[in-house]
Amino acid sequence: MNQIVNFNIVFKVISRNLFILTGALLSCLGVAVIFTEPLMPFIWTSAISLSLGLFMHFSTHSQIEDAAVTKKEAYLTVSLSWALISLVGSLPYLFSQAIPSFVNALFESVSGFTTTGASILTEIESLPKSILFWRSMTHWVGGIGIIVLVVIVMPTLQIGGYNLFTLESSLQDKIRPRIRSVGHRLLLIYLVLTLSEIILLLLGDMNLFDSVCHAFGTVATGGFSPRNTSIAEYSPYIQYVIMVFMLLAGTNFIVFYYLYKLDFKKALNNEELRFYLKIILFVGLIITAGLFFQTDRSLEQSFRESFFQLISIVTCTGFATADYLQWPTFLWIIIFLSMFLGGCTGSTAGGIKMARHLLLLKNFKKILTNLLHPNAIIPIRLNKNTLNDSTNNSIMTFITVYGIIFILGTILMVASGLDGETASSSVATCMAGIGPGIGTVGPASNFAHLSLPGKSILTFLMIIGRLEIYTVIMLFTPEFWRN
């Protein structure tokens, strides 16, 4: 009788992820040495991560390297990887006593690796630099993991038309035999964006430590800052630099891949990219006008504050330069609604994603046209690729399921003791991987005051939202565990 899941393959992949995590942890030792801080939290965590990785690696040593990976194994590997890495990632907080509560430490770790940026910390600047560096590092590691997941893994699982969202089918076929080389190029693009931002931040008189941490948080669209006030106290130059890189990080990385291949036509003709930029421009100008005409801000300040907050929310980064809850009511309502947009598919941004919203509008237009012309045959296309009914239905179903989970999550958070405003925004922001919400979890607040059950619910929502819902939910279906 065949195995339902080949755990040898699952453990082999997870072991490699643990080795990468060990390397990230060891890099924090250098920071601890520079700032003469305790080394043991990272030594102990590195030892645990390495030991787990070695155990899984050698327990699968006899496994054939090129064994085929089934969809079930891919689902399980992705979900277990994020869960285990988040558990190990919480250990530096616990060992250092920076966050003595397990639930709080896990919340911060999951928020980091899922690039959410929601935090339970109230006095960030009082923590050791090495812990703050690790906190930002979790963003950066999680960000590249998301890129690999969405661009390489998801299309092979054929979930929700990811081959249409990322690479055209012909190029996807070419990529499968050379996944490693494509992965290296994506990593190179990720590194170039990170290093470029660090240099530009340094030119704006931000110190090296803050520049690295903010670059990690920006390129991964994470939002953890080593400062209590996030980006608010930095110069307009710094804010514009981070604004631009948030916009870039929310762009489909396949656009950068095409630019790397010097295929400018495909990069510029990407429908999702054009839709993404139009939405940000349109909504940003509305908020700018609202701030300029209804407050005493100058035009430049209105423009900078509106576009920074909007881009931060749409790309699910979570950095802040202003408390948008102090804006006129209709403006922060727009910000709240923007939490459901998300960046481009194939980016480090979370949320529903622009491609799905674009396809939703195309389906709506098709319905209206068919009402006027019942016999008209109107195909749904994205980037000149026609979606079949199965793929189109899958995408529409995803949006529906996303909405249902949002409603259920909100009900559970209200049951945990939150008001409706805070409950709904905390669920929306954690599912989309944004960070700040509205109510008592706004940009000037955090998640520290939430109950332990509430934090546990949001921790789970961060994971399923980041892993595109189906990847995790599949594990809870009876069909998954049937042979």
N, C-alpha and C positions, 0 to 999 in steps of 0.2 A: 504493500500500500504506500503510495507516494505521500511525502510530507506536505502538509498544508503550506508551511513556510520553511524555507531553507535558512535556518538561523546561522549557519556557517557564513553565508553571504552577508546577512544582516550584521553580524558581529565584526566581520572583516572591515566593512565600511565604517562602522561606528568606531572601531579601534583607530583608524586613520584620522577620524575627526578628533579623537581624544589626543592623539599625538600633536595635531595642530594646536589644540587648546593648551597642551603642555608648553609648547613653544611660546604662546602668547603669555602664559603665566610667568615663564622665566624672564621674559622681557621686563616684567614689572620689578624683578629683583634689581635690575640696573637702576631703575628710578628710586627704589628704596635705598640703595647704596648712596646715590647722589644726594639725597635729602636726609641721610642718616636716620632712616626709619626702620622698624622691625622687619626682619626678613622672613621669620618663621611662618607667617600666614601664607606666603607664596611658596615656600619650600614644602610645607605640608600638603598644600593643595596640588602642587606640581607632582609630588610623589604619588598622591592618590590618583590623579589623572593618568600619569604614566603607568602605574601599576594596573589600573583598569584596562588601559589600552593594550599593554603587553599580554595580559590574561586573555583578552578577546582575540588578539592577533595570534598567539601561539595555540589557542584552542581551535583555531581554524586553519592552522598551518598547512594541513593536507588538502585544503580545498583548492580545486582547480581555479587558477587565476582568471581565466576567460569564461567562467561559467555564466550562463544566461541569467539575468535578473528578471524575475517576474514582476507583475504589477503589485502583487501582494507584498513581496519583499521590499519593493521600493516605498510603498505606503508606510510599512512598519519601520523601515530604516530611517526615513525622514522624520517621522513622529518621535521615535525613540531617541534619535540623535539630538533633537532640540530639547527634549525633556531631560536627558542625561547631562548634556552640556550645561543646561541651566542649573541643574542640581549641583554639579561640580563648581560652576561659576559662582554659586552663593557662598562657597566655603571661605574665600578670603574675607568676606564681610563678617562671617561668624568667628573665624579664628582671630581676627584683629579686634573683635568686639565693636567694630564700627557700626554694625547692625546686629545686635545680640539676639534678636528674635528670628527664628527660622522662617516663619511666614513672610516677614518683612524682607529678609535677605533673599528669599526665593523670588518675591515680587520684584525686587530691584534687579536681580539677575535675569529673570525672564524679560523684564522691560528692556534690559540692555541688549540681549541677544536677538530679541524680536524687533529691535530698533524702535521701540515704542517711545521711551523717554519719560514715561510716568514715574514719579519718584515718591518715596516715603520719607526722604531726608529733609530735615528742616534747617539744619546748619551745615550746608555743604562745605563751606570753606574751612570749617574746623577739623575736617577729616584729613588723614595723612595723604600726601601727594600720590604715593604709590597706590592707595586705594582708589583715589579719584582717577588715576591713569588706568587702572584696571576697569573701572566703571566705564570709561570712554572706549577702552579696548574691546569690551563686550559688544559695543555698537559696531565697531569696525569689522570684527570677525563675523558677527551676525549678518552684516550687510553683504559681504562677499558670498556668504553662504546662500543668501536669498537670490543673488544674481545667478549663481550656479543652479539653484533649484528651479527657478522660473525659466531660464534660457535653455538649460540642458536637460534637466530631469523631467519637468512637467510635460514638455512636448512628447517625450517618449511614452508617457502614461496616457496621452491623448485625453487629457481632462480639459473640458471647456474650450477647445480650440486654441490651445497655447501655441501650436505651430503657426497659426494665423497671426497671433499676437506678437510673436517674436521674430522668427525667421520664416521666410517663404518655404513652402514644402520642398522645393527642389534643393534649396541650400541646406535645409534640415537633414535631408537624406545624405548630403555630402558630409555633414558634420558628425553624424553618428559614428563613422569609423575613426574619426580623429578628435574625439571629445577632449582629450588631454591638451592638444594644441590650441583648441578654441578656448578652453578654460584658462590657459596661460595668457592668451591675448586679452580676455576679459579681466584677468587679474592685473595685467599691465595697464589697461585703461583705468582701472580702479586706483592703482598706485599713482599714475600720472595726475589724476584729479586730486588725490590727497596731497601729494607733494606740491602741486601748483597752488593749492589753497594755503598750505603752510607758509610758503614763500610770500604770498601776497599779504597774509596776515602779519607776518614778521615785518614787512615793509610799512605796515600801519602801526608799528610800535607795540604790537601785542607780544608778550614774552614767549619764548619757545615752548614752554610747557602748555600754556593756554592755547597757543596756536595749534599744537599737535592734537590736544583734546578736542578743540572745536572743529578741526578738520575731520577727525574721526567721526564726530557727531553729525557733521554736515553731509559728508559724502555717503554715509550710511543712512542718512535721513533719520537719525536717532534723536538728537536733541538734548542729551546730557551735557551740561556745562559745569565746569569746576567753580563757577561763580554763583552766589545766591541769587543775583539779579539777572542771570542768564546773559543776554547780549545788551541789555538796556544801558549799561554804563560805558559802553565802548563808543568810539567815534563814529560819525556817519560813514566814513570810509570803510571801517570794519563791517558795519552793518550792510553796506552795499556789496562788499566782497562775499559775505556769507549768503546774502540774498541770491546772488548770481549762482553760487555753487549749489545752493538748495534747488534752484531751478534746474540746473544741469543734472543733479543727482536724481531728480524726479523724472528725468527723461529716459525713455527706453534705451538700455545699454546697447541694443542692436543698432541704434542710430550711430553711436560712437564706433561700433564694430564696422559699419559700412564706411564711416569716415576714415577709419584705420586702413580699410581696403581701398581707399580713394574712390569709392563709389558714391559720389556726392548726390547723384540724381535720386537714388533709392533713399538716401538719408533725408533729403529735403521733401520727398514726395510721401513720406510716412503720414498717413491720415491721422493717426492718434496724436502724433507730435503737433500737427497743425491745430487740432481740436484742443489739445492741452494748452497751447500758448494763447489761443483765442479766448478760452474760458477765463484764464488768469488775467488777461488784459481787460476783458469786459467787466468782470466782477471787481477787479482792482480799481478800475476807473470809477465805478459806482461808489466804492468805499472812500476813495480819495475825495470825490465830490462831496460826500456826506460829511467827512471830517473837516474839509475846508470851509464849507458853508455853514455848518452847525457848531463849530468849535472855534477857538481863537488860534488854531495852528496855522502856520504859513503853508503855502502851496507845496514847498519842498518837503516839509515835515509831514504833511498829510499824505503825500505820495509815498514817502519812505516808510512811514508807519503802516499804511494800509497794505502796500505790496509786500512788506516783510512779513506781517502777520498772516496775510492770505497765502503767500507762497509756502510759509512754514506749515500752515494747516493743510493745504492741498497736497503738498509733498510728504505730509505726515512726519515732518521733522520735529516740530515742537519748540524750537527756539522762540524767544519772545523779546521784543523791545518795548512793548507797551501792554498795559492791562486793558484788553479790548472790552472787558465788562464795564469799563468806565465810559465807553463810547455811547452815542445815542442808541437806543434799544434796537432799532431796525438793523443797525450795522452789526451788532454782535449776534443777532439772529442769522444774518447772512453768513457770518463766520461759523456758527453752529451747523448750518446746512452744508457748508463747504467741507465739513468733516466727512461727509458721505461721498465726496468726489474721488479722492485718491489720485496719485500720480499716474504715470504711464506704466503699462505692463512691461515687465523686463527691466524695471528699475528697482532701487532699494525702497521706494515708497510703498506704503500699504494702501488700505482702503479698497473700495469696489473696483477702481481703476477706470481711467478715461476711455479705454477701448470698449468696455462694457457699456458705459453711458452712451457712447457714440452709437453703438449697435442698438441700444434701447431706443434712441431717437430715430434710427433708421427703421426699426420695426414699427414704431408709432406712425411714421410717415407712410409706411407701406399699408398699414391698416386704414388710414384716412383715404389713401388713393384707391384702395379696393372698395371702400364704401361708395366712391363716385364711379369707379370702373370695375365692377365685380369680376369681369373676365380677364382683367389685366394680370399678367405674370410678372412679378417684380422681384428679382433676386436681391438678396442682401449681400453686399460686398464690403470687404475691408482690404485696403491696399491692393485692389484689383483682384483679390481672391474671393470667390463666391462661397458663402457658407452654406453647407447642406442643412437640412431641417434638424438633424440630430444635434449638430454643433450649435446651431442657433437656439434650439430649445434648451440645451445644456447651459448656455450663457444666461438666458432669461431665468432659468431655474436658479442659477447661482444668486442672482440679484434677489429673487424671492426668498431663498433660504437665508441669505444675509439679513434681510429685513425681519424674518421670523425670529432668528437668533437674537437680533437687536431687541425686539419686543420682549422676548422671554428673559433676556439678561436684565433689561430694565425692571421688569416685574420682580425678579430675584433681588436686585439691588434696593428696590423700594422696601421689600420684605426685610432686608438687613438693617433698615432704619434710616435710609437716605430720603431726602425730598425728591420729588419727581424730576426737577430740573437737573440736580446733581447726578441722580441715578442714570437718567438717559444720556447725559453727556459723558459720564465716566465709562459707560458701556460703548458708546460711539467712538470715543477717543482710544480706548484700549483695543477694540476690534480692528480699528483702522491703523493702529500703531502710531498715534499722533503725540500723546502726552498730556498737555493741558486741555481742560474742557471748559465748562461753565459752572455756575453755582459755586459750591465750596471746593471744587477741584479746578478752579480757573488758573490763569497764568501767574497770578500772584499768590497762589496757594499750592498745595500738594495733596498726596493721598494718605498722609500719615494718620489722619483722624478716622479713617474708615475702619469698620470692624474687621476682625480676622476672617469671618465668613465672606464679607464683601471683598476683601483683598484676594481671597482664594478664588472667588468667582471671576474676578477681573484677570487674575493670573492665567486661568484656563482660557478666557476669552482672548487674551493676547496671543496665546499659542495658536488657537484655531483660526483666528483672524489672520495671523501672519502666514500660516501654512495653507491659506486658501480654502479653509473649511472642510472640503471633501477629504483631504488627505488625512485629517484626524478623525472625522466622523465615520469614515469607512471602517475604522478599527472597532467601532462599537456596534456594527451590524452583524447579525448571525451569519449572513452569507459569506462574510470575509473569512470566518473560521471553519467554513465547510470545505471539504476536499473537492 
